[in-house]
Amino acid sequence: MDADPRVTITTAVAELRSEALQLLVPPTSGHRSEAILEGVAANDPALASAGGADPCFADLLIAQRGRRVVGAAWVQPAPGKVAVVWPPRLVPAEPAATASRLMLEVDRRLVNYEIDLAQAVLPANDEQDARGAELTAHLRRHGFQPAARLLSMACEIGAPANHRPAYLTPADGPSGLPFELVPFNHAQTQRMVAVIERTYQQTLDIPALNGVRQPADVLDGYSQIAPTQHLHWFFARSNDADVGCLLLVDQRREDRVEVVYMGLAPGARGRGWGRQITEYAKDFTARLGRRHLVLGVDAANDPALMVYTAAGLHVCAERTVFVRPRPA
């Protein structure tokens, strides 16, 4: 099908960003378009006086029919050779060919950025209507495949437990081995990479991603999620050896702490340590004065779900994760 010459695909200029985001962020997504704009401005106070030039929106794409915005898509590259893709959404009655053109531009930018792994996340209920089916079809046609059902879990945190020490050293586990959490510093990056690599062995959390990215790239991505002072990372240690890790980020604006990653090496699993680490994360959240602890988990990861449920977290949203590794 020939491209409609009346439709142009461009990057959204500052005055059209809000309109583009309103198309991309439906009420069912769990996000708010205005909150995205506010969050970017909060992270860069100079944005308001910089003419709106912000790299966050460098790949926010719009389709215009004349001066009217009729479609939008978004590529969000991140450190670690990964990108989040918001697939095309169109105004009612706009031909599907416009979405195809937006998706071709998405492809071009993923190639230019040499992205190893592109991800798209759709609310589970988004797939049940015609528009959701169209989004899924666009993703599949461009090489994205469903990798997991991702559950968002959360719990409300009360006042900090005054009897807890600054760093948790729980009682001996069932095996009788001592277990502790030790703070990370950035001189220990290679050590953390090695720990993460071990925790990926036999993992049940989105196993389709195993081997797609190097652990060093994964850690690089984690380190760029927020300013360093908001990152709180820990090694899990037993018998003077690293057996796992806990990576937290303080999301002060949202009044919460997120578990970005928590993992144990195969030999450290099944001892109840996952529950202890989760309880520590809750206590750490309380000591930061945040109201909620949040995390994401693969719906097929039954052991992790049991741990988080036992620790008082509940499922608050469900999404489908689509992934596309870089073509060979």
WORA-V622569 format. One record per residue. N is the residue number from 1. SS is DSSP state (~ for helix, > for strand, _ for the rest). Layout:
<<N/SS> <N/SS>>
//
This chain:
<<1/_> <2/_> <3/_> <4/_> <5/_> <6/_> <7/>> <8/>> <9/>> <10/>> <11/>> <12/_> <13/_> <14/~> <15/~> <16/~> <17/~> <18/~> <19/~> <20/~> <21/~> <22/~> <23/~> <24/~> <25/_> <26/_> <27/~> <28/~> <29/~> <30/_> <31/_> <32/_> <33/~> <34/~> <35/~> <36/~> <37/~> <38/~> <39/~> <40/~> <41/~> <42/~> <43/~> <44/_> <45/~> <46/~> <47/~> <48/~> <49/~> <50/_> <51/_> <52/_> <53/_> <54/_> <55/~> <56/~> <57/~> <58/_> <59/_> <60/>> <61/>> <62/>> <63/>> <64/>> <65/>> <66/_> <67/_> <68/>> <69/>> <70/>> <71/>> <72/>> <73/>> <74/>> <75/>> <76/>> <77/>> <78/>> <79/_> <80/_> <81/_> <82/>> <83/>> <84/>> <85/>> <86/>> <87/>> <88/>> <89/>> <90/>> <91/_> <92/_> <93/_> <94/_> <95/_> <96/~> <97/~> <98/~> <99/~> <100/~> <101/~> <102/~> <103/~> <104/~> <105/~> <106/~> <107/~> <108/~> <109/~> <110/~> <111/~> <112/~> <113/_> <114/_> <115/_> <116/_> <117/>> <118/>> <119/>> <120/>> <121/>> <122/>> <123/>> <124/~> <125/~> <126/~> <127/~> <128/~> <129/_> <130/~> <131/~> <132/~> <133/~> <134/~> <135/~> <136/~> <137/~> <138/~> <139/~> <140/~> <141/~> <142/_> <143/_> <144/_> <145/>> <146/>> <147/>> <148/>> <149/>> <150/>> <151/>> <152/>> <153/>> <154/>> <155/>> <156/>> <157/_> <158/_> <159/_> <160/_> <161/_> <162/_> <163/_> <164/_> <165/_> <166/_> <167/_> <168/_> <169/_> <170/_> <171/_> <172/_> <173/_> <174/_> <175/_> <176/_> <177/_> <178/_> <179/_> <180/>> <181/>> <182/>> <183/>> <184/_> <185/_> <186/~> <187/~> <188/~> <189/~> <190/~> <191/~> <192/~> <193/~> <194/~> <195/~> <196/~> <197/~> <198/~> <199/~> <200/_> <201/_> <202/_> <203/_> <204/_> <205/_> <206/_> <207/~> <208/~> <209/~> <210/_> <211/_> <212/_> <213/_> <214/_> <215/~> <216/~> <217/~> <218/~> <219/~> <220/~> <221/~> <222/~> <223/~> <224/_> <225/_> <226/_> <227/_> <228/~> <229/~> <230/~> <231/>> <232/>> <233/>> <234/>> <235/>> <236/>> <237/>> <238/>> <239/_> <240/_> <241/>> <242/>> <243/>> <244/>> <245/>> <246/>> <247/>> <248/>> <249/>> <250/>> <251/>> <252/~> <253/~> <254/~> <255/_> <256/>> <257/>> <258/>> <259/>> <260/>> <261/>> <262/>> <263/>> <264/>> <265/_> <266/~> <267/~> <268/~> <269/_> <270/_> <271/_> <272/_> <273/~> <274/~> <275/~> <276/~> <277/~> <278/~> <279/~> <280/~> <281/~> <282/~> <283/~> <284/~> <285/~> <286/~> <287/~> <288/~> <289/_> <290/_> <291/_> <292/>> <293/>> <294/>> <295/>> <296/>> <297/>> <298/>> <299/_> <300/_> <301/_> <302/~> <303/~> <304/~> <305/~> <306/~> <307/~> <308/~> <309/~> <310/~> <311/_> <312/_> <313/_> <314/>> <315/>> <316/>> <317/>> <318/>> <319/>> <320/>> <321/>> <322/>> <323/>> <324/>> <325/>> <326/_> <327/_> <328/_>>
//
